[in-house]
Amino acid sequence: MGLHNDSMKLLQEIYDVCYNQHNHAYNISIKYFSGLTREARMQLESQLLYLKDESLITDYAPCSGTPFSVRPTSLGIQTVEQIAETVAPSSITIHGNVSGIVGNTVTGNTINQGYSFDEMQELIRNAIADPAEQQAIEAAIKDIYSRIEKEEPLEKGMLNKVATNIERYQGIIAAVGQTLTSYLLKM
């Protein structure tokens, strides 16, 4: 087997010791560790390092006489219990008939609508505390939204003006990017 599979078996064992046997940590004594062959010790260390690198386990308590004392993290518990995180979709999928063609169905079309100016203003108010900075960003973005509403092309320098104002705010950058992408794909 590979390192990943062996490490997942060890993670299951750590989980069983900590939660099914009601112990606080999975401990390996020096006596047991010293009794392993050199190859087995290296393999055990590799598996523990792999699990730590993947943030599946964390050190519990350093103790004398115990070279390893670990417990599973919340991510490790989710992995053992096979709980998958659900991510909310960021686009709208519409299933339905194609207009004008009777009997054919199109599925999986993705329509990306971007943010309205009101939604963008709310996002700016929630992300930025300084009212002067809020107004500067809203003014720069309002120019772009007015062009989008009129379906006019953007002027040279408009995006640069917006970019210099919002470069510190990742959420606003993503929202403006989504709106601009939606607008440019419609052109």
PyMOL commands that set and color helices and strands:
alter all, ss='L'
color gray80, all
select helices_A, chain A and resi 3-20+30-35+38-53+74-80+117-127+131-150+158-166+170-186
alter helices_A, ss='H'
color red, helices_A
select strands_A, chain A and resi 26-28+57-59+68-72+92-97+105-111
alter strands_A, ss='S'
color yellow, strands_A
deselect
rebuild
show_as cartoon
